[in-house]
Amino acid sequence: MSFPFWKLNNLWAKLPARRRGTVVIAIPAACITVTLAAWIWSRDSILLAQQRTDRTAEVILESNTLLVELLNAETGVRGYVIARDDRFLDPYVQALKNVPTELEKLNNLIEDNTPQDNRLQKISQLAQQRVSVLQNVIRLSQQQANFSQITPVILQGKQVMDQTRSAITELQMAERQRLSEENLNKQTVQDFTNLLLWSSVGVSVFGTWAALYLFRNLDQELKDRERLLRESRSMLQAIATHVVDGVVILDEDRSIELFNPTASRLFGYEPVEVKGKRLDMLFSDAVMQQYADSQKDSQKDSQKTRLAEGQRWKTMGIRKVGSPFPAEISISDLQVENRLITIIRDISQFEEVQAKLQTRADELIRLTTVLAQTNSTLQDRNKELEQFAYVASHDLKAPLRAIANLSTWIEEDLEGMLPAENQYQMKLLRGRVNRMEDLINGLLEYSRIGRSQVPIERVDVNSLLMEVIESLTPSPTFTIELQPNLPVFRTRKLPLRQVFSNLISNAIKHHNRSDGHIQISCQEQDDFYEFAVIDDGAGIAPDYHDKIFVIFQTLEARDTKESTGIGLAIVRKIVEGEGGKIWVESAEGEGATFFFTWLKQPLHLNPPI
């Protein structure tokens, strides 16, 4: 996967120019530092390896010198034994002086080296034995001992000398092994040093190239920024000249530098009259005094104003002729050569409109208060009306029940005496009484819609319809078919149940056959469900499609079939109260389909129905 250079480039572009300049300088400096550190490390490593090599060579040289001293002493003593001349003892005497010195040198050279130190101790012991043997040979020779007496001592010395030579050879072999290792290490250090130096050179070259590349980019960016700055100033002047608001640009000394034509029209000054002046000459209030004080303090704080950038103030502008006018101003940092821009807007018309709006708001508040009082009065009247409807229905039902009971008692008392026509009239009388009671109950139910609070709950439409059908107890020959997978959603159960109950009971009651069929289906839309109650009854002529939803309206004569004409009016009021709509599609003799929509989300959390 390629390196995401664009991310690095974006990160580089986000850095301030000062930090990027620091990076450009730091790259060659870091390369020089790394190269110098590598050179110093390699030099110290080679010097240390050379010191160890020189010490090893010196150990070999000194051990050879010790061996030569012992051999010279042995040769001199043998010459003395043969010639009995004291001059042959000079090498021996010299060895007595030099051997301890050589041993001391070797001991100093091989310190902190336990194996070699053990070998040197062995050599030292053998050298002392060799000197002791030579002393015995000299002593026997001075006592005029014969050759047979001296020979065993000489053989003993030869054995000790062989052991000494073997020990020195072992010491030298160990040192030569160490010398080879040190030379190999020194070569490795040199090779690594060369690689490190060449790598440092490569990194330095790359770093220098990178620094030059970055410096060139930085230089180009600074040139681009300078060009954009010039263009921005030119564009700013052009925009300020044509903008509809007054624009005043303040220089780094917070004096007026640019005064656009709109500002000239607002204040009546020509640009040359205000250039170099302070901003507070155009305004006279506490806000401008605060601004002037903040500018004085800002000179002690690196020219940083303490006013909130972009903050809008309502103030009073002073025209050249001295007349004031309401104005709204804001002062912001341009981020262009430490300039500030002041936007000034005449809000005279706005103040007038605001005053008118405030008047309208006061009037609206007064009307709201009146409406609240009217609403409270209306609620009280509704409660009185509901109480009246309840009492009236109760008082009306009592004589109706009495009439029904009296007709029943009269028919029972005159049983067998009434003609068939009078029996039919008594039955018709009780039917009218029952219709009157149903009418009263329907009116009460219709008036209560929208007055009670119904909770929202999870409703399974299939289960709800099964409950409705079971409560209606249709004829066994009458079939009601439910579409599978009816929705389950959160809504108000009671009003939905009442709608289905009225529509299904209406379809059963007004069907022209006892073996009728009703089908209930549902189509899911974006925000609502569309339910349909389909029957195969006598149907409804198109002229009556709207009439059937009007209260007290029926299609059949009440003498033919008892009906209050309130059921469908109740259904329509409930559906529309829940935010839906209801309609019918039918033709005479072709059955009827009642459609109604029901929102997936209730209109309110707890509305009345």
C-alpha positions as CSV (number, residue, x, y, z in Angstrom):
1,M,0.0,0.0,0.0
2,S,1.4,3.4,-1.0
3,F,2.2,6.0,1.6
4,P,-0.5,8.6,1.9
5,F,1.6,11.6,0.9
6,W,-1.5,13.7,0.6
7,K,-2.2,13.3,4.3
8,L,1.4,14.4,5.0
9,N,1.0,17.3,2.6
10,N,-2.3,18.4,4.3
11,L,-0.6,18.2,7.7
12,W,2.3,20.2,6.5
13,A,0.0,22.8,5.0
14,K,-1.8,23.2,8.3
15,L,1.3,24.1,10.2
16,P,2.1,27.8,10.9
17,A,4.8,29.3,8.7
18,R,7.1,29.7,11.8
19,R,6.9,26.0,12.6
20,R,7.5,25.0,9.0
21,G,10.6,27.3,8.9
22,T,11.8,25.6,12.0
23,V,11.3,22.2,10.4
24,V,13.3,23.3,7.3
25,I,16.2,24.4,9.4
26,A,16.0,21.4,11.7
27,I,16.3,18.8,8.9
28,P,20.0,19.7,7.8
29,A,20.9,20.4,11.5
30,A,19.6,16.9,12.5
31,C,21.6,15.3,9.6
32,I,24.8,17.1,10.6
33,T,24.2,16.0,14.2
34,V,23.6,12.4,13.3
35,T,26.7,12.4,11.0
36,L,28.9,13.9,13.7
37,A,27.6,11.5,16.4
38,A,28.3,8.6,14.1
39,W,31.9,9.8,13.4
40,I,32.6,10.3,17.1
41,W,31.2,6.9,18.0
42,S,33.2,5.2,15.3
43,R,36.4,7.0,16.3
44,D,36.0,6.1,19.9
45,S,35.2,2.5,19.0
46,I,38.3,2.2,16.8
47,L,40.5,3.8,19.4
48,L,39.3,1.4,22.0
49,A,39.8,-1.6,19.7
50,Q,43.3,-0.3,18.9
51,Q,44.2,0.1,22.6
52,R,43.1,-3.5,23.2
53,T,45.2,-4.7,20.2
54,D,48.3,-2.8,21.4
55,R,47.9,-4.2,24.9
56,T,47.6,-7.8,23.4
57,A,50.8,-7.2,21.3
58,E,52.6,-5.9,24.3
59,V,51.7,-8.9,26.3
60,I,53.1,-11.2,23.6
61,L,56.3,-9.1,23.4
62,E,56.8,-9.0,27.2
63,S,56.2,-12.8,27.5
64,N,58.8,-13.3,24.8
65,T,61.2,-11.1,26.7
66,L,60.6,-13.1,29.9
67,L,61.3,-16.3,28.1
68,V,64.5,-14.9,26.6
69,E,65.7,-13.7,30.0
70,L,65.2,-17.2,31.5
71,L,66.9,-18.8,28.5
72,N,69.9,-16.4,28.8
73,A,70.1,-17.1,32.5
74,E,70.1,-20.9,31.8
75,T,72.8,-20.6,29.1
76,G,75.0,-18.4,31.3
77,V,74.8,-20.9,34.2
78,R,75.7,-23.8,31.9
79,G,78.7,-21.9,30.7
80,Y,79.7,-21.2,34.2
81,V,79.4,-24.9,35.2
82,I,81.6,-25.9,32.2
83,A,84.3,-23.1,32.3
84,R,84.1,-22.0,36.0
85,D,84.3,-18.4,34.8
86,D,82.2,-15.8,36.7
87,R,81.8,-13.8,33.5
88,F,79.3,-16.4,32.3
89,L,77.0,-15.5,35.3
90,D,76.3,-12.0,33.9
91,P,73.1,-13.1,32.0
92,Y,72.0,-14.9,35.2
93,V,72.5,-11.8,37.3
94,Q,70.7,-9.7,34.7
95,A,67.8,-12.2,34.7
96,L,67.5,-11.9,38.5
97,K,66.8,-8.2,38.0
98,N,64.7,-8.4,34.8
99,V,62.4,-11.4,35.5
100,P,60.5,-9.7,38.4
101,T,60.1,-6.6,36.3
102,E,58.8,-8.5,33.3
103,L,56.4,-10.4,35.5
104,E,55.1,-7.1,37.0
105,K,54.6,-5.7,33.5
106,L,52.7,-8.7,32.4
107,N,50.6,-8.6,35.5
108,N,49.6,-4.9,34.8
109,L,48.9,-5.7,31.1
110,I,46.5,-8.7,31.7
111,E,44.6,-7.4,34.7
112,D,40.8,-8.0,34.8
113,N,41.4,-11.2,32.7
114,T,40.9,-14.2,35.0
115,P,42.1,-17.0,32.6
116,Q,45.2,-15.1,31.6
117,D,45.8,-14.1,35.2
118,N,45.8,-17.7,36.3
119,R,48.3,-18.6,33.5
120,L,50.6,-15.7,34.6
121,Q,50.6,-16.9,38.2
122,K,51.7,-20.3,36.9
123,I,54.4,-18.8,34.8
124,S,55.6,-16.7,37.8
125,Q,55.8,-19.8,40.0
126,L,57.7,-21.7,37.3
127,A,60.1,-18.8,36.8
128,Q,60.8,-18.7,40.5
129,Q,61.4,-22.5,40.4
130,R,63.7,-22.1,37.4
131,V,65.7,-19.4,39.2
132,S,65.9,-21.5,42.3
133,V,67.2,-24.5,40.3
134,L,69.9,-22.3,38.7
135,Q,70.9,-21.1,42.1
136,N,71.3,-24.7,43.2
137,V,73.5,-25.5,40.1
138,I,75.7,-22.4,40.9
139,R,75.9,-23.4,44.5
140,L,77.0,-27.0,43.6
141,S,79.5,-25.7,41.1
142,Q,81.0,-23.4,43.7
143,Q,81.3,-26.4,46.1
144,Q,83.4,-28.2,43.5
145,A,80.7,-30.9,43.1
146,N,81.4,-33.4,40.3
147,F,79.3,-33.6,37.2
148,S,77.3,-36.6,38.3
149,Q,76.0,-34.5,41.3
150,I,75.1,-31.5,39.2
151,T,73.4,-33.5,36.4
152,P,70.2,-34.3,38.3
153,V,69.7,-30.7,39.2
154,I,70.3,-29.6,35.6
155,L,67.7,-32.2,34.4
156,Q,65.3,-30.8,36.9
157,G,65.9,-27.3,35.6
158,K,65.4,-28.5,32.1
159,Q,62.0,-30.0,33.1
160,V,61.0,-26.7,34.8
161,M,62.1,-24.7,31.8
162,D,60.1,-26.9,29.5
163,Q,57.0,-26.3,31.6
164,T,57.7,-22.6,31.7
165,R,58.1,-22.5,27.9
166,S,54.8,-24.4,27.5
167,A,53.0,-22.0,29.9
168,I,54.3,-18.9,28.1
169,T,53.3,-20.5,24.8
170,E,49.8,-21.1,26.1
171,L,49.7,-17.5,27.3
172,Q,50.8,-16.2,24.0
173,M,48.3,-18.4,22.1
174,A,45.5,-17.0,24.2
175,E,46.7,-13.5,23.5
176,R,47.1,-14.2,19.8
177,Q,43.5,-15.5,19.8
178,R,42.4,-12.4,21.5
179,L,44.4,-10.3,19.1
180,S,42.6,-12.0,16.1
181,E,39.3,-11.3,17.7
182,E,40.2,-7.7,18.4
183,N,41.4,-7.3,14.8
184,L,38.1,-8.8,13.6
185,N,36.1,-6.6,15.9
186,K,38.1,-3.5,14.7
187,Q,37.4,-4.5,11.1
188,T,33.7,-4.9,11.9
189,V,33.6,-1.5,13.6
190,Q,35.4,0.0,10.6
191,D,32.9,-1.6,8.2
192,F,30.0,-0.6,10.3
193,T,31.4,2.9,10.6
194,N,31.8,3.2,6.9
195,L,28.3,2.0,6.4
196,L,27.0,4.4,9.0
197,L,29.0,7.3,7.6
198,W,27.7,6.6,4.0
199,S,24.2,6.2,5.4
200,S,24.6,9.5,7.2
201,V,25.8,11.1,4.0
202,G,22.8,9.7,2.2
203,V,20.4,10.9,4.9
204,S,22.2,14.3,4.9
205,V,21.8,14.5,1.1
206,F,18.2,13.5,1.3
207,G,17.6,15.8,4.2
208,T,19.2,18.7,2.4
209,W,17.1,18.0,-0.6
210,A,14.0,17.8,1.5
211,A,14.9,21.0,3.3
212,L,15.4,22.8,-0.1
213,Y,12.1,21.3,-1.4
214,L,10.3,22.4,1.7
215,F,12.0,25.8,1.7
216,R,11.0,26.3,-1.9
217,N,7.4,25.4,-1.1
218,L,7.4,27.7,1.9
219,D,8.8,30.5,-0.2
220,Q,6.2,29.9,-2.9
221,E,3.4,29.8,-0.3
222,L,4.6,33.0,1.2
223,K,4.6,34.6,-2.2
224,D,1.1,33.2,-2.8
225,R,-0.1,34.6,0.5
226,E,1.4,37.9,-0.3
227,R,-0.4,37.9,-3.7
228,L,-3.7,36.7,-2.1
229,L,-3.3,39.4,0.5
230,R,-3.0,42.1,-2.2
231,E,-6.0,40.6,-4.0
232,S,-7.9,40.4,-0.8
233,R,-7.3,44.0,0.0
234,S,-8.4,45.0,-3.5
235,M,-11.4,42.7,-3.3
236,L,-12.3,44.1,0.1
237,Q,-12.2,47.6,-1.1
238,A,-14.4,46.7,-4.1
239,I,-16.9,44.8,-1.9
240,A,-16.9,47.6,0.7
241,T,-17.6,50.1,-2.1
242,H,-20.7,48.3,-3.4
243,V,-22.1,46.7,-0.2
244,V,-25.5,48.1,1.0
245,D,-24.4,48.5,4.6
246,G,-22.0,51.1,5.8
247,V,-18.4,49.7,6.0
248,V,-15.6,51.4,7.9
249,I,-12.1,49.7,7.9
250,L,-9.7,50.6,10.7
251,D,-5.9,50.3,10.2
252,E,-3.5,48.8,12.7
253,D,-3.6,52.1,14.7
254,R,-7.4,51.8,14.9
255,S,-7.9,54.9,12.7
256,I,-10.3,55.1,9.8
257,E,-8.7,53.9,6.7
258,L,-11.7,53.2,4.4
259,F,-15.1,54.8,4.4
260,N,-17.5,53.3,1.8
261,P,-20.2,55.3,-0.1
262,T,-23.0,53.9,2.1
263,A,-21.3,55.1,5.2
264,S,-20.9,58.5,3.5
265,R,-24.6,58.6,2.9
266,L,-25.4,57.5,6.4
267,F,-23.2,60.1,8.2
268,G,-22.9,62.8,5.6
269,Y,-19.1,62.8,5.6
270,E,-16.9,62.5,2.6
271,P,-14.1,59.8,2.9
272,V,-11.3,62.4,3.0
273,E,-13.0,64.1,6.0
274,V,-12.9,61.0,8.3
275,K,-9.7,59.3,7.0
276,G,-7.2,59.0,9.9
277,K,-9.9,60.0,12.5
278,R,-11.1,57.8,15.4
279,L,-14.3,55.7,15.1
280,D,-15.9,57.3,18.1
281,M,-16.4,60.6,16.2
282,L,-19.4,58.9,14.4
283,F,-21.1,57.7,17.6
284,S,-21.9,59.1,21.0
285,D,-22.8,56.7,23.7
286,A,-21.3,54.5,26.5
287,V,-20.6,51.6,24.1
288,M,-18.2,53.8,22.0
289,Q,-16.6,55.0,25.2
290,Q,-16.0,51.4,26.2
291,Y,-14.6,50.8,22.7
292,A,-12.2,53.7,23.0
293,D,-11.1,52.6,26.5
294,S,-10.5,49.1,25.2
295,Q,-8.3,50.5,22.4
296,K,-6.1,52.3,24.9
297,D,-5.7,49.1,27.0
298,S,-5.0,47.1,23.8
299,Q,-1.8,49.1,23.2
300,K,-0.5,47.4,26.3
301,D,-1.6,44.0,25.2
302,S,-0.1,43.6,21.7
303,Q,-2.9,45.5,20.0
304,K,-5.5,42.9,20.9
305,T,-9.0,44.4,21.4
306,R,-11.0,43.1,24.4
307,L,-14.3,43.5,22.6
308,A,-16.1,40.3,21.5
309,E,-15.4,39.7,17.8
310,G,-18.5,40.1,15.7
311,Q,-20.6,41.3,18.6
312,R,-23.5,43.5,17.5
313,W,-24.5,46.7,19.4
314,K,-27.4,49.0,19.1
315,T,-26.2,52.5,19.4
316,M,-26.9,56.1,18.1
317,G,-25.1,57.3,15.1
318,I,-24.4,61.1,14.7
319,R,-24.6,62.6,11.3
320,K,-22.4,65.5,10.2
321,V,-25.3,67.9,10.7
322,G,-25.6,66.6,14.3
323,S,-28.9,64.7,13.9
324,P,-28.9,61.2,15.6
325,F,-30.3,58.0,14.1
326,P,-30.5,54.4,15.5
327,A,-27.8,52.1,14.2
328,E,-26.5,48.6,14.6
329,I,-22.8,48.0,14.4
330,S,-20.4,45.1,14.7
331,I,-16.5,45.2,14.7
332,S,-14.6,42.1,13.6
333,D,-11.0,41.2,12.9
334,L,-10.2,41.0,9.2
335,Q,-7.1,38.9,9.8
336,V,-5.5,41.1,7.0
337,E,-2.5,43.1,8.3
338,N,-4.2,43.6,11.7
339,R,-7.2,45.4,10.2
340,L,-10.6,45.7,11.8
341,I,-13.9,46.0,9.8
342,T,-16.9,47.8,11.2
343,I,-20.3,47.1,9.7
344,I,-22.9,49.9,10.3
345,R,-26.6,49.5,9.5
346,D,-29.3,52.2,9.8
347,I,-32.1,50.5,11.7
348,S,-34.6,53.3,11.8
349,Q,-37.2,51.4,9.7
350,F,-36.5,48.3,11.7
351,E,-37.2,50.1,14.9
352,E,-40.5,51.4,13.5
353,V,-41.5,47.9,12.3
354,Q,-40.4,46.5,15.7
355,A,-42.6,49.0,17.5
356,K,-45.5,48.1,15.3
357,L,-44.8,44.4,15.9
358,Q,-44.7,45.1,19.7
359,T,-48.1,46.7,19.4
360,R,-49.4,43.7,17.5
361,A,-47.9,41.4,20.1
362,D,-49.6,43.3,22.9
363,E,-52.9,43.1,21.1
364,L,-52.3,39.3,20.5
365,I,-51.6,38.8,24.2
366,R,-54.8,40.6,25.0
367,L,-56.7,38.5,22.5
368,T,-55.1,35.3,23.9
369,T,-56.2,36.3,27.4
370,V,-59.8,36.8,26.1
371,L,-59.7,33.5,24.2
372,A,-58.4,31.7,27.3
373,Q,-61.3,33.1,29.3
374,T,-63.7,32.2,26.5
375,N,-62.3,28.7,26.4
376,S,-62.7,28.3,30.1
377,T,-66.3,29.5,29.9
378,L,-66.8,27.1,27.0
379,Q,-65.5,24.2,29.0
380,D,-67.8,25.1,31.8
381,R,-70.7,25.2,29.3
382,N,-69.7,21.9,27.8
383,K,-69.7,20.3,31.3
384,E,-73.2,21.8,31.9
385,L,-74.3,20.5,28.5
386,E,-73.0,17.0,29.2
387,Q,-74.7,17.0,32.6
388,F,-77.9,18.2,31.0
389,A,-77.6,15.5,28.2
390,Y,-77.1,12.8,30.9
391,V,-80.1,14.0,33.0
392,A,-82.3,14.6,30.0
393,S,-81.5,11.1,28.6
394,H,-82.2,9.6,32.0
395,D,-85.5,11.5,32.3
396,L,-86.5,10.6,28.8
397,K,-85.7,6.9,29.2
398,A,-87.9,6.5,32.2
399,P,-91.3,7.3,30.5
400,L,-90.1,5.3,27.4
401,R,-89.6,2.3,29.6
402,A,-93.0,2.9,31.3
403,I,-94.7,3.1,27.8
404,A,-93.0,-0.2,26.8
405,N,-94.0,-1.9,30.1
406,L,-97.6,-0.6,29.8
407,S,-98.0,-1.9,26.3
408,T,-96.7,-5.3,27.4
409,W,-99.1,-5.3,30.4
410,I,-102.1,-4.3,28.3
411,E,-101.3,-7.1,25.8
412,E,-100.9,-9.6,28.6
413,D,-104.2,-8.5,30.3
414,L,-106.1,-8.7,27.0
415,E,-104.4,-11.9,25.9
416,G,-106.7,-13.7,23.4
417,M,-109.1,-10.7,23.2
418,L,-107.0,-8.3,21.0
419,P,-107.4,-8.6,17.2
420,A,-104.3,-9.3,15.1
421,E,-104.3,-5.7,13.9
422,N,-104.2,-4.4,17.5
423,Q,-101.4,-6.9,18.4
424,Y,-99.4,-5.6,15.4
425,Q,-100.0,-2.0,16.6
426,M,-98.8,-2.9,20.1
427,K,-95.6,-4.5,18.6
428,L,-95.1,-1.4,16.4
429,L,-95.5,0.8,19.5
430,R,-92.8,-1.1,21.4
431,G,-90.5,-0.9,18.3
432,R,-90.9,2.9,18.3
433,V,-90.1,3.0,22.0
434,N,-86.9,0.9,21.5
435,R,-85.9,3.1,18.5
436,M,-86.4,6.2,20.7
437,E,-84.2,4.7,23.4
438,D,-81.5,3.7,20.9
439,L,-81.7,7.3,19.5
440,I,-81.2,8.7,22.9
441,N,-78.2,6.4,23.6
442,G,-76.7,7.3,20.1
443,L,-77.0,11.0,20.8
444,L,-75.3,10.5,24.1
445,E,-72.5,8.5,22.5
446,Y,-72.1,11.0,19.7
447,S,-71.9,14.0,22.1
448,R,-69.3,12.2,24.3
449,I,-66.8,11.8,21.4
450,G,-63.9,14.2,22.0
451,R,-64.5,14.5,25.7
452,S,-62.7,11.5,27.3
453,Q,-59.0,10.7,27.5
454,V,-57.9,7.4,26.0
455,P,-54.4,5.9,26.6
456,I,-52.1,4.8,23.9
457,E,-51.3,1.1,23.9
458,R,-50.0,-1.8,21.8
459,V,-52.9,-3.0,19.6
460,D,-53.0,-6.3,17.7
461,V,-55.6,-5.6,15.0
462,N,-56.3,-9.3,14.4
463,S,-57.0,-9.9,18.1
464,L,-59.1,-6.8,18.3
465,L,-61.3,-7.9,15.4
466,M,-61.7,-11.4,16.9
467,E,-63.0,-9.7,20.1
468,V,-65.4,-7.5,18.0
469,I,-66.8,-10.4,16.0
470,E,-67.3,-12.5,19.2
471,S,-69.2,-9.6,20.8
472,L,-71.5,-9.2,17.8
473,T,-72.3,-13.0,17.6
474,P,-73.2,-13.0,13.9
475,S,-75.4,-15.8,12.4
476,P,-73.6,-19.1,11.9
477,T,-74.3,-18.9,8.2
478,F,-72.7,-15.4,8.1
479,T,-68.9,-15.5,7.4
480,I,-66.4,-12.9,8.3
481,E,-62.9,-13.3,6.7
482,L,-59.8,-11.5,8.1
483,Q,-56.7,-10.8,6.0
484,P,-53.6,-12.5,7.4
485,N,-50.8,-10.5,8.9
486,L,-52.9,-7.6,10.1
487,P,-50.7,-4.8,11.7
488,V,-49.6,-4.6,15.3
489,F,-48.9,-1.0,16.4
490,R,-49.3,1.5,19.2
491,T,-52.5,3.5,19.1
492,R,-55.8,4.1,21.0
493,K,-57.6,0.8,21.2
494,L,-61.1,1.9,22.3
495,P,-61.9,4.3,19.3
496,L,-60.4,1.8,16.8
497,R,-62.5,-1.0,18.3
498,Q,-65.6,1.2,18.1
499,V,-65.0,2.0,14.4
500,F,-64.7,-1.7,13.5
501,S,-67.7,-2.7,15.7
502,N,-70.0,-0.1,14.1
503,L,-68.9,-0.9,10.5
504,I,-69.2,-4.7,10.9
505,S,-72.5,-4.5,12.8
506,N,-73.8,-2.1,10.2
507,A,-72.8,-4.6,7.4
508,I,-74.5,-7.5,9.2
509,K,-77.7,-5.6,10.0
510,H,-78.3,-4.1,6.6
511,H,-77.3,-7.3,4.6
512,N,-80.1,-8.6,2.4
513,R,-79.2,-12.3,3.0
514,S,-78.5,-14.4,6.1
515,D,-75.5,-16.2,4.4
516,G,-73.6,-12.9,3.7
517,H,-69.8,-12.6,3.6
518,I,-67.7,-9.8,5.0
519,Q,-63.9,-9.4,4.3
520,I,-61.6,-7.1,6.3
521,S,-58.3,-6.1,4.8
522,C,-55.4,-3.6,5.3
523,Q,-52.9,-1.8,3.1
524,E,-49.8,-0.2,4.7
525,Q,-49.0,3.3,3.4
526,D,-46.2,5.7,4.4
527,D,-47.8,7.3,7.5
528,F,-51.0,5.4,7.9
529,Y,-52.9,2.1,7.5
530,E,-55.8,1.9,5.0
531,F,-58.4,-0.5,6.3
532,A,-61.3,-1.9,4.2
533,V,-64.6,-3.5,5.4
534,I,-66.1,-5.3,2.3
535,D,-69.5,-6.9,2.2
536,D,-71.6,-8.6,-0.6
537,G,-74.9,-7.0,0.4
538,A,-77.4,-4.9,-1.5
539,G,-75.0,-2.1,-2.0
540,I,-75.5,1.7,-1.9
541,A,-76.3,3.9,-4.8
542,P,-73.6,6.6,-5.5
543,D,-76.1,9.4,-4.7
544,Y,-76.2,8.3,-1.1
545,H,-72.4,7.9,-0.5
546,D,-72.2,11.2,1.4
547,K,-75.7,11.1,2.9
548,I,-75.0,7.9,5.0
549,F,-72.4,9.7,7.1
550,V,-74.8,12.5,8.1
551,I,-76.4,12.0,11.5
552,F,-80.0,10.7,11.6
553,Q,-79.9,9.8,7.9
554,T,-81.0,6.3,6.9
555,L,-81.5,4.6,3.5
556,E,-84.5,2.5,4.4
557,A,-87.8,3.5,6.0
558,R,-87.7,3.2,9.7
559,D,-91.0,1.2,9.5
560,T,-89.1,-1.4,7.5
561,K,-85.9,-1.6,9.6
562,E,-85.2,0.0,13.0
563,S,-82.2,2.4,12.7
564,T,-81.2,5.6,14.4
565,G,-79.0,6.9,11.6
566,I,-76.2,7.7,14.1
567,G,-73.7,4.8,13.8
568,L,-71.8,5.9,10.6
569,A,-71.8,9.5,11.9
570,I,-70.1,8.3,15.0
571,V,-67.6,6.4,12.9
572,R,-66.8,9.4,10.8
573,K,-66.3,11.7,13.8
574,I,-63.9,9.2,15.5
575,V,-61.8,8.6,12.3
576,E,-61.5,12.3,11.5
577,G,-60.7,13.0,15.1
578,E,-57.8,10.6,14.9
579,G,-56.5,12.4,11.8
580,G,-57.9,10.0,9.2
581,K,-60.7,9.9,6.7
582,I,-63.5,7.5,5.7
583,W,-65.4,6.9,2.4
584,V,-67.4,4.3,0.7
585,E,-67.2,2.7,-2.7
586,S,-70.4,0.9,-3.8
587,A,-73.0,0.5,-6.5
588,E,-76.6,-0.7,-6.0
589,G,-76.7,-4.5,-6.0
590,E,-72.9,-4.9,-5.9
591,G,-72.1,-4.8,-2.2
592,A,-70.2,-2.0,-0.4
593,T,-66.7,-1.3,0.7
594,F,-66.0,1.1,3.5
595,F,-62.5,2.5,3.6
596,F,-60.9,4.4,6.4
597,T,-57.3,5.5,7.2
598,W,-55.7,5.3,10.6
599,L,-52.4,7.1,11.5
600,K,-49.4,4.9,12.5
601,Q,-48.4,7.6,15.0
602,P,-51.2,9.2,17.1
603,L,-51.7,12.9,16.6
604,H,-51.1,13.7,20.3
605,L,-49.7,11.8,23.3
606,N,-53.1,11.8,25.0
607,P,-55.8,13.5,23.0
608,P,-59.5,13.4,23.8
609,I,-61.7,11.3,21.6
